[in-house]
Amino acid sequence: MGLPVRAALLREVGGPFVIDEVELDAPREGELRVRVAASGICHTDLTYRAGAGRFPLPVVLGHEGAGVVEAVGEGVTGFQPGDAVVLSYFSCRGCRTCAGGHFPYCERGYAGNFSGSRPDGSFPMRWRGEPVRSSFFHQSSFATHVLAHQHNAVKVDGSVPLERIAPLGCGFQTGAGAVLEAFRLQRGQQLAVFGAGSVGLAAIMAARVAGAARILAVDLSAERLELARELGATDTFLADEPGLTKTMVTLTRGGVDFALECVGSPQVLRQAFDVTRPLGTCGLLGLPGRDAEVSLSMTALLMGRRLVGILEGNVDPKAFIPRLVALNAEGRFPLEKLSRAYPFEAINDAVHDMEARVAVKPVLRMPGGGTT
């Protein structure tokens, strides 16, 4: 018999989450059992709720968990019961790609993150006696307890409120990492951000930390743009503004050094690319549809413009998440301004508010969650 825990099961594509009791295995080699204190909800969770996984249901989603280690499996090093952890994406840390320091692009990353199972195909939870997909990003954090791996767990200061820093595991890490690590934006450079959701706003906060001379934000919502200004944007534009790209290029005297597409739209990616100056870099962060394609100017490419895809900010979470925690403690990365807490039982309300753009980053507060 496994440990009885509560989990939010998605039983049909696009349907509601149903909280029910499941059984959780004991930790295997390299695994940690974590009592979840809080979990952010990410756009990727909503995309998989809509059927992006194309795998049999039910599934337990969630991949921005934070909590306290309760037990460790054989071979675990660097963690012990009582440790506070933030959970991020899984990488095997042994393949050729990981050996080169490119952990988000791990050769086993798809199996370990997006399949809903462990890399070996097994499932850590059972529901009504049957295995259920429950290792999304090797955590499935929409649950009171989860099995994570030592490779995707990051030890943090136990005095820091876990509810505040749980979202660092994916969305905030992705936006901030794109600016600080993938781009390595320097003081005095210019950045354009298309999409003022949690990822785009994290990029704006990071650009202010880096000392960007000009930070342009584009979104459909005037309220989101107001928040973007509060967090560091110097110029804001409604996405449906006529002649938008021309206006932005003129304002920046030839285009920005860096641009980020945070929506997953081919049309928006083309806009982001078009406002990038010669020798500048446009990064794709948004999760597009499986068959999405984009058309670009070949002449613009010949002028040295670069287009790059960026997963998880191109960062090692074990080094980058503590950096963001420190920036938050200094008041320089105020992620709490983007978060709204919901009790675990209100997960469907949180999802609704996120889809309606009422909440930037919903955070689920688990019953009995805490830092110790």
C-alpha positions in Angstrom: 0.0 0.0 0.0 1.2 3.5 -0.8 0.8 6.7 1.2 -2.7 8.1 0.9 -2.5 11.7 -0.5 -4.8 14.2 -2.2 -4.4 15.1 -5.8 -6.2 17.1 -8.5 -6.9 14.7 -11.3 -7.7 15.8 -14.9 -10.0 13.1 -16.2 -11.1 14.6 -19.5 -9.5 17.0 -22.0 -10.6 20.5 -21.1 -12.5 19.3 -18.1 -12.3 20.4 -14.5 -9.8 19.2 -12.0 -11.2 16.7 -9.5 -9.5 16.4 -6.1 -9.5 12.8 -4.9 -7.4 10.5 -2.8 -4.6 8.6 -4.5 -1.8 6.4 -3.3 1.8 7.6 -3.6 4.7 5.2 -3.9 7.7 5.2 -1.6 10.7 7.1 -3.0 12.8 5.1 -5.5 16.5 5.5 -6.0 17.3 9.2 -6.5 13.8 10.4 -5.5 12.5 12.6 -2.7 9.0 12.5 -1.2 8.0 16.2 -0.8 5.1 17.5 1.2 3.9 20.3 -1.1 3.3 23.7 0.6 2.3 25.5 -2.6 2.2 25.2 -6.4 2.1 27.8 -9.1 -0.2 27.2 -12.1 1.7 27.7 -15.4 0.4 28.3 -18.9 1.9 24.9 -19.8 -0.5 23.2 -17.3 -3.4 24.9 -19.1 -2.1 23.8 -22.5 -1.8 20.2 -21.4 -5.3 20.5 -19.8 -6.5 21.4 -23.3 -5.0 18.2 -24.8 -1.4 19.1 -25.8 0.0 15.9 -24.2 -2.0 13.6 -26.4 -1.7 10.8 -23.8 -4.4 8.8 -22.0 -6.0 10.4 -19.0 -6.3 10.8 -16.1 -3.2 12.8 -15.2 -2.0 14.9 -12.3 -0.5 18.1 -13.7 1.5 20.9 -11.9 5.2 21.7 -12.2 5.9 24.7 -10.0 5.8 23.0 -6.6 7.6 24.0 -3.4 7.5 22.1 -0.1 9.4 20.2 2.5 11.3 16.9 2.1 9.7 14.1 4.1 11.7 11.1 2.9 14.6 10.3 0.5 15.3 7.2 -1.6 18.5 5.3 -2.0 21.4 7.2 -3.4 20.1 10.7 -2.7 22.8 13.1 -1.8 22.5 16.7 -0.7 18.9 16.4 0.7 17.4 15.2 3.9 14.0 15.2 5.6 13.1 18.8 6.7 14.8 20.5 3.8 12.7 23.2 2.1 12.8 22.8 -1.7 11.5 24.4 -4.9 10.8 21.9 -7.7 11.7 22.7 -11.3 12.1 20.7 -14.5 13.9 17.4 -14.7 17.2 16.8 -16.5 19.2 13.6 -16.3 22.5 15.4 -15.8 24.3 12.5 -17.5 23.7 12.8 -21.3 25.9 14.7 -23.7 23.7 17.7 -23.7 23.6 17.9 -19.9 27.4 17.4 -19.8 27.7 20.6 -21.9 25.6 22.5 -19.3 22.5 22.7 -21.5 20.1 21.1 -19.0 16.8 22.3 -20.4 17.6 20.5 -23.6 18.4 17.1 -21.9 18.2 14.1 -24.2 15.8 12.5 -21.7 14.0 15.7 -21.0 10.8 14.9 -22.9 10.3 11.6 -21.2 11.1 13.1 -17.8 9.0 16.2 -18.1 6.2 16.0 -20.6 5.1 12.4 -20.7 3.4 12.4 -17.3 5.6 9.4 -16.3 9.1 8.8 -15.0 11.7 8.5 -17.7 11.4 4.7 -17.4 7.6 4.9 -18.1 6.4 4.1 -14.6 3.9 6.2 -12.6 4.3 7.1 -8.9 0.6 7.4 -8.1 -2.4 5.1 -8.3 -6.0 6.1 -8.3 -8.7 3.5 -7.5 -6.1 0.8 -7.8 -4.9 1.8 -11.2 -1.7 3.7 -12.2 -2.3 7.3 -13.1 0.1 9.7 -15.0 1.6 11.5 -12.1 5.2 12.5 -12.8 4.6 15.7 -14.9 8.0 17.5 -14.8 8.9 14.7 -12.4 6.7 16.2 -9.8 2.9 16.6 -10.6 2.7 19.3 -8.0 -1.2 19.6 -8.0 -1.1 17.3 -5.0 -0.4 17.4 -1.3 2.6 15.1 -1.6 4.7 14.2 -4.6 7.8 12.2 -5.7 10.4 14.5 -7.2 14.0 13.6 -8.2 17.1 15.0 -6.7 18.0 16.5 -10.1 14.9 18.7 -10.2 14.8 19.7 -6.6 16.5 22.9 -5.4 17.2 23.4 -1.7 16.2 26.9 -0.5 16.3 28.8 2.8 13.6 27.3 5.0 12.7 30.7 6.4 11.5 32.0 3.0 7.7 31.6 2.5 7.3 28.7 0.1 4.0 30.1 -1.2 5.9 33.1 -2.5 8.7 31.3 -4.3 6.9 28.2 -5.6 6.4 29.8 -9.1 10.2 30.1 -9.6 10.3 26.6 -10.8 9.1 27.4 -14.3 7.4 30.6 -15.5 9.4 33.2 -13.6 12.6 31.3 -14.2 11.9 31.2 -17.9 11.4 34.9 -18.4 14.2 36.1 -16.1 16.6 33.4 -17.4 16.0 34.4 -21.0 17.2 38.0 -20.1 20.0 37.3 -17.6 21.4 34.0 -19.0 20.3 33.3 -22.6 20.7 37.0 -23.7 23.1 38.2 -20.9 21.6 41.6 -21.5 24.0 44.4 -20.6 23.4 47.8 -19.0 22.3 50.3 -21.6 20.8 47.8 -24.0 17.2 47.6 -25.1 14.6 44.9 -24.8 11.1 44.4 -26.2 8.7 41.9 -24.5 5.6 40.7 -26.4 3.1 39.3 -23.9 2.8 40.7 -20.3 1.9 37.4 -18.6 4.0 35.9 -15.8 6.9 35.0 -18.2 7.0 38.4 -19.9 6.7 40.3 -16.6 9.5 38.3 -15.1 11.6 39.2 -18.2 10.8 42.9 -17.6 11.8 42.7 -13.9 15.1 40.9 -14.9 15.8 43.6 -17.5 15.5 46.3 -14.9 17.9 44.3 -12.7 20.4 44.2 -15.6 20.2 47.9 -16.2 18.4 48.0 -19.6 18.2 51.5 -21.0 14.8 50.9 -22.5 12.2 48.1 -21.8 9.2 48.0 -24.2 6.2 45.9 -23.3 3.3 44.9 -25.6 0.0 43.3 -24.6 -3.7 43.3 -25.3 -4.5 44.5 -21.8 -4.1 48.0 -20.6 -4.1 46.7 -17.0 -1.3 44.3 -17.7 0.7 47.2 -19.3 0.2 49.3 -16.3 1.6 46.5 -14.2 4.5 46.2 -16.6 5.3 49.9 -16.1 5.3 49.4 -12.3 7.8 46.5 -12.7 10.2 48.4 -15.0 8.8 48.8 -18.5 9.8 52.3 -19.9 7.4 52.2 -22.9 4.1 50.2 -23.3 2.0 49.5 -26.4 -1.4 47.9 -27.0 -0.9 44.9 -29.3 -3.6 46.1 -31.7 -2.1 49.5 -32.1 -1.8 50.4 -35.9 1.7 50.5 -37.2 3.0 49.0 -34.0 6.3 47.6 -35.3 7.2 50.7 -37.2 6.5 52.8 -34.1 8.7 50.6 -32.0 11.6 50.6 -34.5 11.4 54.4 -34.8 11.4 54.9 -31.0 14.4 52.6 -30.6 16.3 54.2 -33.5 16.5 51.0 -35.6 15.3 48.3 -33.3 16.0 46.7 -30.0 19.0 44.6 -29.0 16.8 41.8 -27.8 13.1 40.8 -28.2 11.0 38.1 -26.6 7.9 36.4 -27.8 6.0 35.1 -24.7 2.7 34.2 -26.3 3.3 31.3 -28.7 1.8 33.0 -31.8 3.5 33.0 -35.2 2.1 36.5 -35.9 3.5 37.8 -32.6 6.9 36.1 -33.2 7.1 37.9 -36.6 6.4 41.2 -34.8 9.1 40.5 -32.3 11.6 39.6 -35.0 10.8 42.7 -37.0 11.6 45.1 -34.1 15.0 43.4 -33.5 17.9 45.5 -34.9 20.6 44.1 -37.2 22.9 41.8 -35.1 20.1 41.7 -32.5 18.5 38.5 -31.1 14.8 37.5 -31.0 13.9 34.7 -28.5 10.9 32.5 -28.6 9.5 31.6 -25.2 5.8 31.1 -25.9 4.5 27.5 -26.3 3.1 27.3 -29.8 0.7 24.9 -31.3 2.2 21.6 -32.4 2.1 22.5 -36.1 2.7 26.3 -35.8 5.0 27.8 -38.5 6.3 31.3 -39.0 7.4 33.3 -42.0 10.4 35.6 -41.7 12.3 38.0 -43.9 15.3 36.4 -45.3 16.9 39.8 -46.0 16.5 40.6 -42.3 18.2 37.4 -41.4 21.1 38.3 -43.7 21.6 41.4 -41.7 22.8 39.3 -38.7 19.5 39.1 -36.8 19.2 35.9 -34.9 16.1 33.9 -33.9 16.5 31.4 -31.0 14.2 29.1 -29.1 14.7 29.3 -25.3 13.5 26.6 -22.9 13.3 27.3 -19.2 15.4 30.4 -19.6 18.4 28.3 -20.6 19.3 28.0 -16.9 20.4 25.5 -14.4 17.7 25.8 -11.7 20.0 24.7 -9.0 22.1 27.8 -9.5 19.5 30.2 -10.9 16.6 29.8 -8.5 18.7 30.7 -5.4 19.8 33.8 -7.4 16.1 34.8 -7.9 15.3 34.1 -4.3 18.1 36.5 -3.3 17.0 39.2 -5.7 13.5 38.9 -4.3 14.8 39.3 -0.7 16.5 42.5 -1.9 13.3 43.8 -3.3 14.7 43.7 -6.9 12.5 40.8 -8.2 9.1 41.4 -6.5 7.3 38.3 -7.9 4.7 38.5 -5.1 3.2 41.4 -7.0 2.2 38.9 -9.7 0.9 36.1 -7.5 -2.6 35.4 -6.1 -3.1 32.7 -3.6 -6.0 30.1 -3.8 -6.8 27.2 -1.5 -6.1 23.9 -3.2 -9.8 23.1 -3.2 -10.4 26.2 -5.4 -8.1 25.0 -8.2 -10.8 25.3 -10.8 -11.5 28.9 -9.7 -7.7 29.6 -10.1 -7.7 28.2 -13.5 -10.7 30.2 -14.6 -9.1 33.4 -13.3 -5.9 32.7 -15.1 -7.7 32.0 -18.4 -9.8 35.2 -17.9 -6.5 37.1 -17.2 -7.8 38.1 -13.8 -4.8 36.6 -12.1 -1.3 36.7 -13.5 0.1 33.8 -11.5 -2.3 31.8 -9.4 -0.6 29.9 -6.6 -2.3 27.0 -4.9 -2.0 26.8 -1.1 -2.0 23.2 0.0 -3.7 22.2 3.3 -1.2 21.9 6.1 1.5 23.5 3.9 4.4 25.3 5.5 8.2 25.7 5.7 8.9 23.1 8.3 
